[in-house]
Each structure stands twice: as C-alpha cells, then as structure tokens.
Amino acid sequence: MRRAMKSLSKSSFMKRVSVPENIRNISLELDGQPNLFTTFVNHVSDDFVNNFSPPNITFSFSASTFNMILANLDHIRLSTAVDPQIGDGINSLAADLMRLKQTFEINIKNIEQYAGKQIQDITRLAEANDREHFIVQYVASNRGIVDRNRSDAERAEAASLKYQSNSGLLYNLISQKINEAASQIEGLNRSINDLNNERRKYEWTRWIPGVGEIIYQIVEKIKNNERNLNDLHNRTSALGMLINILDNTKSQMGRVILTTTQISQSWTEITNKLSTIETLTNVISHLQNEVPSLTNKIVENWKKLLEVTNNFYRS
C-alpha cells in the first residue's frame, strides 16, 4: 500500500482524496519531502482514532452522593428549627433532587448503551469489506442517538442548576430567619436590662404597700423574657446548623453540576466528531493496513469509559 501511495503525485492524491483541512495543511507544509505520505498517514491515523474515540468524561462524585444529600435534607426536615416555610423549601428541594437523580441515571444508561454500540460498530468497521460505505452508515445511525442523548444531558444539567438555585433561595430564607432571631435577641436583652433597672428603683421601697407586687410583676416579666431569650438562642443555633448542612450539600451539588455540564458538552463534542468522521470517508481507503490496530485502540478507549461508569456505581 505504501509503495502505491508513493507512486502517486501529490496533486493526483489530493484530487482523489477529500481530506480534513488540518490534514490538508500538513500535507502542503510537507510538500517535496520524501516522507510526505508516511507523515500524512500518521496524522490521518491520529485523526481517525481521536474522532472515533469517546470524549474524556470523569465523574467528580459517586452515585451515593444523591443519597447523602437526601439524608442531609431529611436531617434538616426533622430539626426543631423548621417552620412551615422552611419545611416547604426542604420538600421542594427533595423533589428536585429525586428528579435530578432519575435524570442523571438516564444519562449514565445512555453513555453505557452508546459505548456498547460503539464497541460493536468499531469492531464491525475493522471487519467490513466496504469501509467507506460502513462509515456513511455509521454516521447516519449515530446522529439521532447522539441528539437524543444530548437532550437528556441538557435536562440533567438544567435539573442540577434548578436544585442549586432553589437551595440558594432556602439558604437565604434561613439566613433571614437567623437575622430576625438576632434582632429579637437584641430587643429582649434591652428589655431585660430595662426591667432590671426598673426593679432596682423599687427595691429600696419594697416595704411600701403595693410595691412588692410591682416588683413581683417586673421579675416575672424578666423571667419570661429570659425564657424567650433562651428559646431564641436555641433556635438560632439550630438554624445555624441548617446553614452548615446546606453549605455541605451545596459543595456536593457543585460536583454534580460540573459532571452534568461535562456530559452535556461531551455529546456536543461527539456531534462534532461525527461531522469530522464524514470527511474521513475517502481517506480510510489509504489506511487499510492500519485499520485493525487503530480500531483496537478505539475499542479500548470506549471500554475505559465503561469502566468509569462502573466505578461511579461502585464508589
């Protein structure tokens, strides 16, 4: 094959082969060099492997993360500091999380099914007699699947962003209630201080009839304010714990958002790769000897992606 390629003039080769722009530029730069076609084949081989291989997808969280976040939300729901308004926010977040979990699991299934199809398709490509025709069919059969998978990925990305937005609203609500409690605590402290000053005014005349009852009433007000003050301190402490829990889930959800965005971008990348693969249709005829080893590399790359999805559930 290489001898046949060397016998071609560059101009006749370029007329017979429709090559991608990056490869065409390389061939022009190497014009007149003895290893032109060898270098050309090497670059086309790299392009071939890159475009048929999966994007680099990593999971920055595991499947158990959803259960951990849900457990945190349940912990908040059971807190004594939760009022109906906070409770509604927690219930809404829990519903958002379950929808996100279901949508994300669909995305994992899409990746696994697509990877399995690629392993089968690439194996058949290596064995195909008419590889040019096979590539045309390959691109046509995958476009619709990729479009649907990209839509699913975009829904998961939108669901994760919706959760994070609603979580932020709940965070602000709890912060507002902490500020309100702090203002009430400040007011109660002032009231207790004023009542103590008033009580001291009457202490030296407590022997006068009726003054003792006044002092008693002042003391009761002080005790009642102190009970309310203690309740507010407890509530503020509990609300602070809820803020800490939401901060923790926000960090966990940040990793989920990163992954859903990466998956969505990966399907866009695969769409672009399919377009590039179409331009390699004629070039593959000049890779007859290389195709078996190249397809082996591609299959291994898709198997590695399947291992990534398996680890997602194992970790």
QUIQUIPE-V701714 format. One line per field, one symbol per residue. burial: + if it has 9 or more other ideal C-beta (glycine too) atoms within 8 Angstrom, else -. A space follows every 10 residues. Layout:
burial: ???
This chain:
burial: ----+--+-+ --++--+-++ --++-++--+ -----++-++ +-+++-+++- ++++--+-+- ----++-+++ -++++++-+- ++---++-++ ++++-+++++ +-++-+++-+ ++-++++++- ++++++-+-- ++-+++-++- +++-++++++ -++++++-++ ++++-+++++ +-+++-++-- ++-++--++- ++--++-++- -+---+---- +--++--++- ++--++-++- -+++++-+++ +++-++++++ -+++++++++ ++++++++++ +-++-+++++ ++++-++--+ +--++++++- +++-++-++- ++---
